Every structure is written in structure tokens, then in C-alpha cells.
């Protein structure tokens, strides 16, 4: 091979390495990693949110007096018809089954048919049982199945009927301005505030242990409470300025009360904090005459939306007072009722008349809310990834998304099964859906998904150009030179030949 | 005449209702950012600290105020009043004197941290006090000041944030329902360009100057030696000083208070993304924290407690959730006691069974050993017998 040919081959070889190895390698090494998310799957989940869900709740029917062998089938037909009459955002149904000896009356839904003089129903305060009363006329007229179906749908499962069959948006409807957004862990901060520095003590620990701990245990499948208590001196939330007024409207209170010192949630690991503040005015401010004290109590209770409860006392505390259980217990009684309002389980208008049933229904509502919110989060993630092509999508995000899809399947399997419906099942489904919610949040808020967001593409060129620019120029000019020289030499050779001829 | 009077009263009541109509937010947050550093930018620090003082005075707790400040003037060697920052030559209010909680200081004031703060993308060890933990019920007031230009704002002479970056961050916040409404206020040169790229709903924005226009400082303090406050912020604060928590003044009143004569630049307001009419939005909807307080006058709880005290010995307890929980807890304790008794019996039985099993295992092992010794002994005997025979 001539020197020229060798030179040409080397130039081509270098250029080929540059183009076919160097450029792809550079591109590969400088490209932002974007994990391939299952975008189409998430899109379909967002567009058809509840296609994979069919919530089924098993209900067991028993009759104390008469033996109705096929009443459960008849009730099932009526329930289906009633549910068909309204199409809501979620498909749900009841699986009406005959009562068996293995059915757990405490954890499963049982309907008891009881013979009486009138037709009616009752849901006892302390159980999940629905008792339907019927008389002989209703048996003759075959009204029992319809009546049972109506009782179940509109009363026992009233919350589901309201949210799954009537409203259009489960998430929006379950939230009101008083209640906090559902979260499985809530911190409760209980404070005693006094307007001056006179020493005060309180028997809060024994009171809470006796009265509040059972409630915490009772509600623990739904919400875990952590509690702290403390005494704050020289702080009456500026209520002292209202001591002169006999009446104080909610506006006066809103504009006066300063909750900023009690709103520091930074000290708790839980995201959501609820407060109970028991406030005594200072001696310098004197009595708060706008507080309507009754013969029973010298205080009034006020609800602050999504914050907690204020218990405002009429009179200042005497010197060296010890607040005993007798004083604190009625407050805890009242607060526990208000706590359910703050959690969204009750409203001020409607109290918690059937706690077992309502808590269970609330669990189902929150399961569906978690599923919906997590779908929305995943969809937001997809939109974000599509909107910002320069944003990194780390592998961990993909792992979390896959985990979320898997968890959703597990929850769907649990709630769709017509023969699963005890407390344990709903608790497990709620637990999984909470985990699903958390995983989706982790995926969306991954810390690496911000670094490249404001790092424009041209920065990459600007960084590499001083290195790659000269290299490229040398490569190209070398290649062009090699070819040009060949042409020159060929033409000069041709000229030589012509001269010889 | 009476009709006119009635109509005017009705009109006043309705307009007041309109002003108080919004109860969609339940919490207020403030993000106050000073993007400058060094002594000669004293006024930017003072701007932000003045805003901090105002929102704190109107009830936003420190835990809900994010203060980003290079914080290098209070203790600067050139400061004639060490540990103090003033926003007026009369030096009436020491902005640094009260407790100031700076969340991001010095070189922590970066574009990255600001974007992270808005989008809440942090590592797990980020403390709660340095996070914007807002939700769909949060009204956020964002105030920025520093040196800027067309569509950018410098961060500490090292980098800049563009109007697109903030717009995209707001979009992400909206996507994840991290706010109810945002009120964005910016005091910098060509400030109005900074909100021009916003596209997310429910964002109201105000800027101190339009494109190709500078924002000016208000006045200097001879002893401090530099300008102490900017004009736009000065007149904002002048307006805010008249505001208390019960004020009925609206954001429109604030906007109307800005004139070219005062600010020396054209203040811009962007309302097209904002659903409400600023003339019906209270200033305290963003600058303060006014909690709605509802009297709970239902005596059911009291009665329940009284009844429970009376009927402690009878089984007929009142319907109260606490009573139910206490009853359930008692039942559980009783059943646990019974269960534990059964467990003790079972446990002894299991132990006994285990010991039998253990004994049998031991004896089995011993037997095996004996057989092995016997076989070895027999083997040795046979070997000895045959060797003797040979």
C-alpha cells in the first residue's frame, strides 16, 4: 500500500472511530437517564379509573323466628335493582349470603330478621348488626326483601351509597373544610395555656390513660395517634383583649385568636397535627364574659377547621391550681366527639350514630380515595415526564411505579372478592392502599427529578464544545486533506503522463 | 328615600358577603426570598425582613414562613448597628431584633433549593422546617427581591432563575394540588417579565416595573451608608402598616395604592390566571392567617359524661364514642386475661410435650452410641480372635 493510501485509510479509520464510537459514546454518557415508565398503562388507568374495581361487601342474613330458605336470593335481586337505579363513579354491590355458624358477628355484616308488630330497622350503637323488624302482613305481601335491601343500601351502607353511587368525585366529596385530609398517622398536641406565669399542674396523663387511650386503640385500624402534652405560660392566644366584650362573634374570635405559637408542626415527624388547647385568661385580663358558662362547666369549646379544638375558660386560674380528672374528663369526652369531625367521620350536623358501621364505611371510602389519589399522582408524574424532556427519571421512580401498580392489584383483589369482607380484610386493604399512596408520593417527589429541570440542553454543548470543537476540526480537516492530496497527486500524475506522451 | 337607604344597606351587606365569601383556604404560607448578597444590597435584605415582620404580625406562624436570605448584613463588619437591620432612616423598627428564623441562609439561597422548595423534591433527611408543606387548602404568598432583567432574576451573582423555571415550578405545584391560590410579588428591575410566563391557574402576580424599566430604591441612611429599602416594597409596607387581622381592605386597594409618582416605575398586575376579582379578596387572605372558629355548642358530650357517671353500676351506658371505646377496651382486657390463662395451660402442656420429645431424642442418641460401641467392640474381638488363630 502506498503512503498516500495508508494515510487515507488512517484518516477514514480515525473519522469512523470518531463518528461511530465517539459520538454515540458521548451521547450515551451525557444523556439524562429517563427510566421507561409504563405510560400507556397509567394513561388508561387515568382515563378509566375504576374499571378494575368492583367493591363487593358480603352480608349474611339470618332469621330468628321464621325460616326463610331463599330470602337471601330475593334480597340480592332487590339490592342489585336498587344499585342499578343510580350509576355513580364506582361499581359496588353487596353479596347477600345465608348466615352460617362460622360467621363472625363482630367483624362481618349480619342482618337479623326479627318478627315484631311493625316494620322498621335498627343498627345498634355497639355492633355492625342490622336488625330489620317485620310483621306477618309484610311476609304475606312479600315486602321483606325490598325492605331489607333498602335498609342495607340507604342506611347501613349509606356512606357508600352517598359517595359511590351519587357523587361524581369520591375524593372531593369526602373532603370538607373542617376535616383534615386522611392520613394514617396523626399527631395530637394537647396544651394547657395560661395568660400569666402562676404555677399550674394537671392530671392529664392519668386522664388520657383512662379515657383517651381506649379511643386511640379503638380507632387505631384507621388512624394511629401519637400524643404529646405541655403547659404554656404567658400565652392566652391574645384572648385577653376580648375580656371587656360580652359577646364575641366568630369574626371577633377569628381576628383575635393567635394560634401561631401552637401551630409549629416542625417538632413532630407526622405530617398532620391536630391540637387541643385548653386556655385560661391571665389575671390581668380578668374574666372572659363572652364565654357562656353553664352550671356544669365554666368553659366553651370551639372548633378550628383542620387545626383542632380550643377550650376557652371563662375565669383565670387561682394560684397553684391542680386541674384534676373531674375537670379534664368532660373536656376529653367533648374533644373525642369533635375529633371525629376533624377526621371527617362526622359532621357538626350529623353525629356518629353508628360508629362501627361508619368507621368501616369510612375505611372503604379511604381505600377508594387512596386508589384514586395514587392514580392521579401517577398520571401527574407521567404528564410531568412528558412535559419536561430534560428531566431525569431515575430507576427508583420506575421501581416505585411498578410497586404501586402491584399494590393496586393486591387491593383490587381484596375488595373485589365477594367472600372476603371481615374487619381484617378492610384493614388489610386500607393498609395496602396507604402504602400505595406513599409509594406514589415517593415516586412523584423523587429528589433527583429536579436537578436537570432548569439545566438547558445548550449548556451541554457549551461545556463540551471547547474539548470537542478542536478535535472535530482536526478530524474533518485531516480527512479532507487526505482526499485532496490524493486528487492533487492523481492530477499531477496525469499531467506528467500527458507531458511524456 | 327609605328605599334608597334600604338598597344601599343591602348593597353594603352583599358586598361584605362577597369579600368574605371565600373560605376555600384553611392555612397560609409565605415564601420570602432575597436573592442578593453583600453589603451594598442591604436594601434587599431589609425588603424581605420587612415582609417577614408583616406576615408574622398578621398571624402566619414561623413554621409556615420560609425565609431565604443571604443574611450577611446584620453582622457585617460595615454595619454601624451590629445585629440590627433597619428599613428606614429613622431606624424605628429593628427588623432583626425580634426572633428571626432564617430557613435558608448564605450559599443555601440557590435556584436549585428554591425550585426544590416549591416542588417539594428533597431527600428524606430534609427537615420539616425547611419544606413547603402546603396542600390544596393553602394560600401561598411568594415575595422575591434582588437584581433582575428580562425574564431572569440573579441569585447571589452566581446563577439566575428564569421566568420559565418559576412558571414550570408552579405548574408542578398545581399538578400535585400543592396550593389553593398563589400571590406572587416581585420587586426587581423589569419585574413584570418574571410573571409573564406563568400558565397555572389561581396565580395572582404583581411586579414592581415593566420591561426595560428599573426598580428604584427609596432612600438611603447616611450612617448605614447604603440604600435601606426599595420604593415598591416601601409603599407596599406603608399600605400594610394599616392592616390588622380584621381589616376589610382588599388586594385591589393595595394595587390602587401604587402610583408612578410613588414607585417611579410602572407596577404591573396579572389577574388573567386568577379566578377571583382582586377587589373581593382580602389582603389578609395572603398576608395573614385568619382562622375560622366555630363554636361547638352541642351538649351531647356533656350529657354523656354525666350519664356515664350516674350509670356506672348499671349496664345501660349512654351512646358516646368514648364510652364505647372504654367498654371495648375492658372487654378486650377481660378476654385477654382469659386467653392468657389458657395460654399458660397450653404453654405448660407444650413444655411438657417438648420435654418428652427432648427426652426421647436424648435416649435415642444414647442408644445409638451404645450400639456403635458394642459393634466396634465386637469387631475388635473378631479381629483379635482371627489373628490369634493364624
Interface residues (C-beta under 8 A of the other chain):
Chain A: X125 X126 X177 X178 X181 X211 X212 X213 X214 X215 X217 X218 X219 X250 X251 X252 X253 X254 X255 X256 X257 X258 X259 X260 X261 X263 X264 X265 X266 X271 X296 X297 X300 X301 X302 X303 X304 X305 X306 X307 X309 X310 X329 X330 X332 X333 X334 X336 X337 X338 X340 X348 X351 X352 X353 X355 X377 X380 X383 X384 X387 X388 X444 X445 X446 X447 X448 X449 X450 X451 X453 X454
Chain B: X23 X24 X26 X27 X56 X59 X60 X61 X62 X63 X64 X111 X112 X115 X116 X119 X120 X121 X122 X123 X127 X128 X129 X133 X135 X137 X161 X162 X165 X168 X171 X172 X175 X176 X244 X245 X246 X289 X290 X291 X292 X293 X294 X295 X296 X297 X298 X300 X301 X302 X304 X305 X306 X319 X320 X321 X322 X324 X325 X326 X327 X328 X329 X332
